[in-house]
Amino acid sequence: VCSSDLYSVRFGLILPILFFKNIFGFYYGYIIYVNIIYVTTGISLYLLFRKYINIYSGVIAVIIITTSPVFALAVLWTHPDAVIVPYLIIAICILLLNLENKSLLPILFSGILFGMSANSNIFATSLIFVITIGYIYVARNLALLKIIFRLLIIGIGFISVYIFGFFYYKYCCNNGNFLEP
């Protein structure tokens, strides 16, 4: 098996852009998608910094991320490798903002974002592994069963993206193996 066989077709970027293109048209769909990514990332960082530091650091984080040429390239470039940056930032913020929260829906959504980032660039899974280790460390004050259950919910969100990808490619391409180059 060569390394290119391990690359998925990267629907982590392709499908959201197609979704917005089908609703709003090619030009406006792209603009709306980019703005949603920007706004969601900015709000996530603002809430995270405001919660753990103060409101001023939240504002500074938003200014830095929205004026960063590296982040702009990651969002505007429309290359699947780049979109993992906002997906991972939003997923990390969701996990850290919901340490005390009893609702598991945000945790599931972070797993979906991890799955979307892995389906934008399969090598993001190494980053997701490191993030998971960091999450276990940060959540160490929670009961062990609660941490394990949350990791299972993240895994369900992650796997659901692959299941969706299988059925989507079975439907559109008559081939469920979306890992095939």
N, C-alpha and C positions, 0 to 999 in steps of 0.2 A: 504494500500500500504506500503510495507516494504521499508526500505532505499535502499536495493539492487536493487529494481525496478527502482530507479532513476538513476542508473549507465548506461551510454551508453556502447556500446561495444568498445569504445575507438579507433575509427578509425583515430583519430588525429595522432597517431603514426603508426598504422598498415598499413594504405593505402600508406603513403609515402614510407615506407620501402618495401612494395610489389611492388610499382611502380619502385623503383630503382632495386629491385631484378629481376624483369621481364626484365629490359633493360640490366643490367650489370652482372647478376648472383647473387647467394646468398652472396658470400664473398665480391666481389667488390661492389655490390649494397649497402651493409651495410656500407662499408668503405666510399663510395662516399656520402651517406646520412649523416653520422656523420661529414665528412669534410665540407659539405655544411652548416650544422647547425653551426659548429664551426666558419667557415669563415664569414658567414652571421651575426652571433651574434657579432663577433669581429669587423667587418666593421661598423655595426650599432652603436656600442658603440663608436668606434673611431670617426665617423662622428658627433655623438651627443656631445661628450666631446670637440672635436675640435671646433664645432660651438659655444658652450656656454661658454667654458672656454679657452682652448688653445690647441695647437698641442701636447704639452708634456703630458697633462692630458689625451688626447686621446690615446697616446702610453701606458701610465701607465694603463689605463682602459683595453686595449687589453691584456697587460701582465697579469694583475690580473685575467681576465676572462679565459684566455687560460691556465693558470697554476693553477687555482682553482680546488682542488680535488672535491669540491661540484658540480661545474659545469660539471666537467668530469664525475662524477657519474650520473648527470642528463642526459647527452647526451649518454654516453656509456652503461648505464645500460639496455637500451631498455625495460624499464618498462613504460607503458603509463603514469603513474602518474608523472614521472620525466620530460618528454619532454615539459611540460607546461612552464618550466623555460626559455628555449631559445625562445619559441613562444611568451611568454609575453614580454621578453626583446626586441625582434625585433619589436613587435607591438608598444611598448611604444616609442622606438627610432623613428620609422616611423612617429608616431603622432607628436612627438616633433620637428622632423626635418622639418615637412611640415606645420607648423603653418601659414606661410605667403604664401605658395605655392597655386596656383589656381587650380592645377590638383587634381582631386578627386580619381584618380587611387591608389595612395599610401594609402589614407584613407580607400578605399575599401579593399585593401590588408591587412591592419591592422585589419579590421573587420573579414576577413577570418582567420587570425592568431588567433584572439580571439576565433572564432568558433572552430578552430582546437585544441586550448588548452582546451576549455570546453569539447570537445569530446575526450580528453585524460584523463581528470579528471573533472567530473561534478562540483566539488567543486571549480574549478577555476573561476566559474561564480561570486563568491563573490569577488575574486580579480579583475575581470574585472569590476565589479560595482565600486569598490574603484578607480580603474584606470580611469574610466569614470568621476567620480566626480573630480578627480585631473586634468583631461584634461579640463573639463569645467572651472575650476579655472585658469589654465594656459592660456587658450584661451579667457579669459574674455575681452581682448582688442578687439577681433573681434566683428562684429555685431552679435546681438542675433540670427537673422535668419540664418546667416552663421554657427554659432555653432550648431543650431538645424539641419540644413541641413547636416552638417558633421556627427552629431550623427546618423542621418537617414542612411547615407551611411555606417557608421560602422555597424549599425544594419542590413542593407541589406547584407553586407559581412558575418556577423555572421549567419544570417538565411540561407544564401545560402549554408553554410556548412551542415546545418541540412537537407535542401532540397536535396542536393547531396547525403547525407547519406541515406535518405529515398529511393531514386531511385536506389542507388547502392545495398542496401540490398534487395530491391524488385527484382532486376535483379539477384543477386548472390544467395540469400537464399530463394527467393519466399515469403519473409515476409518483409514488409516495416517498421515494428516497430523495429528499431534498439535500442530503449531504453529498450527492453525486455531483461532480463538477460539471 
